[in-house]
Amino acid sequence: MVVYNSFIELYKNKIISLVRAHPDWIRLDGALSGGNREIFGKFKYKNKIWKIHSDSHIEKLSIAYTKFLNGEDPFKETYTSKNKLLKLELKNNIGFKHLYIYLT
């Protein structure tokens, strides 16, 4: 699997074309519910490689992309409560996270 040099590069190369092909999809996998730990893509961020799970919501990824384009870093590193895995979340996120990005 390709590891993109940045989130912006992954978004431009994979997510924009997915949204054009499936404008009604809410999630990267097109499903409406249920988990999906299939890896959609990988990218580099802060000298680490991160993976995006396919059940991530496109809207949340689009928010991150727009913030990067505006010169803001949208992500904060935190740990999962159960497994203590390092993950990325949106800063100042309100409501359900629907963003599943984990350290590889």
C-alpha positions as CSV (number, residue, x, y, z in Angstrom):
1,M,0.0,0.0,0.0
2,V,1.2,3.5,-0.9
3,V,2.2,5.7,2.0
4,Y,1.5,9.3,1.1
5,N,3.9,12.0,2.2
6,S,1.1,14.0,3.9
7,F,-2.6,13.9,4.7
8,I,-3.2,16.5,1.9
9,E,-1.5,14.2,-0.6
10,L,-3.7,11.3,0.4
11,Y,-6.8,13.4,0.3
12,K,-6.1,14.7,-3.2
13,N,-5.1,11.3,-4.6
14,K,-7.8,9.1,-3.0
15,I,-10.6,10.9,-1.3
16,I,-11.5,13.6,-3.9
17,S,-11.9,11.0,-6.6
18,L,-14.0,8.8,-4.2
19,V,-16.3,11.7,-3.4
20,R,-16.7,12.5,-7.1
21,A,-17.6,8.9,-7.9
22,H,-19.9,8.5,-4.9
23,P,-21.2,11.9,-3.8
24,D,-23.9,10.4,-1.6
25,W,-21.5,8.3,0.6
26,I,-21.0,9.3,4.2
27,R,-18.2,7.0,4.9
28,L,-15.1,5.9,2.9
29,D,-16.5,2.4,2.6
30,G,-20.0,3.6,1.5
31,A,-21.7,1.8,4.4
32,L,-24.1,3.5,6.8
33,S,-23.2,1.7,10.0
34,G,-20.9,-0.9,11.6
35,G,-17.2,-1.0,12.0
36,N,-14.7,-1.5,9.2
37,R,-11.1,-1.7,10.2
38,E,-10.0,-2.2,6.6
39,I,-7.2,0.3,5.9
40,F,-8.3,2.9,3.3
41,G,-4.9,4.7,3.1
42,K,-1.7,5.6,4.9
43,F,0.0,9.0,5.3
44,K,2.9,10.6,7.1
45,Y,2.3,13.1,9.8
46,K,4.8,14.4,12.4
47,N,7.4,11.8,11.3
48,K,5.0,8.9,11.9
49,I,2.9,6.8,9.6
50,W,-0.8,6.8,10.2
51,K,-3.6,4.6,8.8
52,I,-7.2,5.6,8.1
53,H,-9.8,3.0,8.6
54,S,-12.6,2.7,6.0
55,D,-15.4,3.5,8.4
56,S,-14.1,7.1,8.8
57,H,-16.6,9.8,7.8
58,I,-15.8,11.8,4.7
59,E,-17.1,15.0,6.3
60,K,-14.5,14.8,9.2
61,L,-11.7,14.1,6.7
62,S,-12.9,17.1,4.6
63,I,-12.8,19.3,7.7
64,A,-9.2,18.3,8.3
65,Y,-8.3,18.9,4.7
66,T,-9.8,22.4,4.7
67,K,-8.0,23.3,7.9
68,F,-4.6,22.1,6.4
69,L,-5.3,24.3,3.3
70,N,-6.0,27.2,5.6
71,G,-2.6,26.7,7.3
72,E,-4.0,25.1,10.5
73,D,-3.0,21.8,11.9
74,P,-6.4,20.1,12.5
75,F,-5.1,17.0,14.4
76,K,-4.2,16.2,18.0
77,E,-2.6,13.0,19.1
78,T,-4.3,11.1,21.8
79,Y,-4.7,7.5,23.0
80,T,-7.6,5.1,22.8
81,S,-9.1,4.4,26.2
82,K,-9.2,0.6,25.8
83,N,-6.0,-0.4,24.0
84,K,-3.9,2.7,24.6
85,L,-3.2,3.0,20.9
86,L,-2.0,6.3,19.5
87,K,-4.7,7.9,17.3
88,L,-5.4,11.3,15.7
89,E,-8.6,13.3,16.4
90,L,-9.8,16.6,15.2
91,K,-9.0,19.5,17.6
92,N,-12.1,21.0,19.0
93,N,-14.3,18.2,17.6
94,I,-17.9,18.4,18.7
95,G,-20.2,15.4,18.7
96,F,-19.3,11.9,17.6
97,K,-15.7,11.6,16.3
98,H,-16.3,9.3,13.3
99,L,-12.7,9.6,12.5
100,Y,-10.5,6.5,12.8
101,I,-6.9,7.3,12.2
102,Y,-4.3,5.2,14.1
103,L,-0.5,4.9,14.2
104,T,0.7,2.0,12.1
